[in-house]
């Protein structure tokens, strides 16, 4: 399975962490500053947003309805290493991320994310 992380340049720039599922991309919004913290192994907050089309695995460019522009930050393959009702762990093999990342549901669509630097 594949994943992609887009940098979404808009009035409130952020990153969209997209995970390929059965026919769609499960998407989590991560703040601009939080992505740098995540890469350093610090636990950060994210929000699960609407799923995206698989076309976004390779898309870079303007977003419809004048919602900014996206560019590729990271992409690669992943394997799911565990899951429960409130969490899942992925093993990432990408150009930026290599290793385990934990998604833990806090409440509703709010998640914490932790990248294990190994």
C-alpha positions as CSV (number, residue, x, y, z in Angstrom):
1,X,0.0,0.0,0.0
2,X,1.1,3.6,-0.6
3,X,1.1,6.8,1.3
4,X,1.8,10.4,0.4
5,X,2.3,13.6,2.3
6,X,1.4,16.9,0.6
7,X,2.4,20.4,1.7
8,X,-0.8,22.4,1.2
9,X,0.0,26.1,0.6
10,X,-3.0,28.1,1.6
11,X,-3.9,30.9,4.0
12,X,-3.3,28.4,6.8
13,X,-0.6,26.2,5.3
14,X,-0.4,22.6,6.6
15,X,0.5,19.0,5.6
16,X,-2.0,16.3,4.5
17,X,-0.8,12.8,5.4
18,X,-2.7,10.4,3.1
19,X,-2.8,6.6,3.6
20,X,-4.1,4.4,0.8
21,X,-7.0,2.3,1.9
22,X,-9.6,0.3,-0.1
23,X,-10.2,2.7,-3.0
24,X,-9.5,6.0,-1.2
25,X,-6.9,8.0,0.8
26,X,-7.6,8.3,4.5
27,X,-6.3,11.8,5.3
28,X,-4.9,13.5,8.4
29,X,-4.1,17.2,8.6
30,X,-0.9,18.1,10.4
31,X,0.1,21.7,11.2
32,X,3.1,23.2,9.5
33,X,5.2,23.5,12.7
34,X,4.0,20.1,13.9
35,X,5.4,18.2,10.9
36,X,8.9,19.3,11.8
37,X,8.2,18.2,15.4
38,X,6.9,14.9,14.2
39,X,10.0,14.3,12.2
40,X,12.0,14.9,15.4
41,X,10.1,12.1,17.2
42,X,7.8,14.5,19.2
43,X,4.1,13.5,19.6
44,X,1.9,15.9,17.7
45,X,-1.8,16.4,17.2
46,X,-3.6,15.9,13.9
47,X,-7.2,15.9,12.6
48,X,-8.7,13.3,10.4
49,X,-10.4,15.1,7.5
50,X,-12.4,14.0,4.5
51,X,-11.0,11.1,2.5
52,X,-9.3,12.0,-0.8
53,X,-9.3,10.3,-4.2
54,X,-6.4,8.0,-5.1
55,X,-5.5,10.6,-7.8
56,X,-3.8,12.5,-5.0
57,X,-1.1,9.9,-4.7
58,X,0.7,11.6,-7.5
59,X,-0.9,15.0,-7.8
60,X,0.9,18.3,-7.4
61,X,-0.7,21.6,-8.4
62,X,-3.6,23.9,-7.7
63,X,-6.5,22.8,-5.6
64,X,-10.1,23.4,-6.9
65,X,-12.2,26.3,-5.8
66,X,-9.1,28.5,-5.2
67,X,-8.0,26.5,-2.1
68,X,-4.3,26.9,-2.7
69,X,-1.7,24.6,-4.1
70,X,-0.3,21.2,-3.0
71,X,3.2,19.8,-3.6
72,X,4.7,16.5,-2.7
73,X,6.6,16.4,0.6
74,X,7.0,12.6,1.0
75,X,5.7,9.4,-0.6
76,X,6.4,5.7,-0.4
77,X,5.0,2.4,0.7
78,X,3.7,1.3,4.1
79,X,2.7,-1.9,5.9
80,X,0.2,-1.9,8.7
81,X,1.8,-3.4,11.8
82,X,-1.1,-3.3,14.2
83,X,-4.5,-1.8,14.8
84,X,-7.3,-1.5,17.3
85,X,-10.5,0.5,17.5
86,X,-8.5,3.6,18.6
87,X,-5.1,3.2,17.0
88,X,-3.0,1.9,14.2
89,X,0.7,1.5,13.6
90,X,2.3,1.8,10.1
91,X,5.8,0.9,9.0
92,X,6.7,3.6,6.5
93,X,9.3,3.3,3.7
94,X,9.4,6.7,2.0
95,X,11.8,9.3,0.8
96,X,11.5,11.3,4.2
97,X,10.0,8.9,6.6
98,X,11.5,5.4,7.3
99,X,10.1,3.6,10.4
100,X,7.1,3.2,12.6
101,X,4.4,5.8,13.1
102,X,1.6,5.5,15.6
103,X,-1.9,7.1,15.1
104,X,-3.9,7.2,18.3
105,X,-7.5,8.5,18.3
106,X,-8.0,11.0,21.1
107,X,-11.6,12.0,20.6
108,X,-13.8,12.2,17.5
109,X,-11.5,13.1,14.5
110,X,-8.6,14.2,16.8
111,X,-5.5,12.0,16.7
112,X,-2.1,12.1,18.1
113,X,0.8,10.9,16.0
114,X,4.2,9.6,17.1
115,X,7.1,8.8,14.7
116,X,9.6,6.3,16.2
117,X,13.1,7.5,15.2
118,X,14.3,4.0,16.1
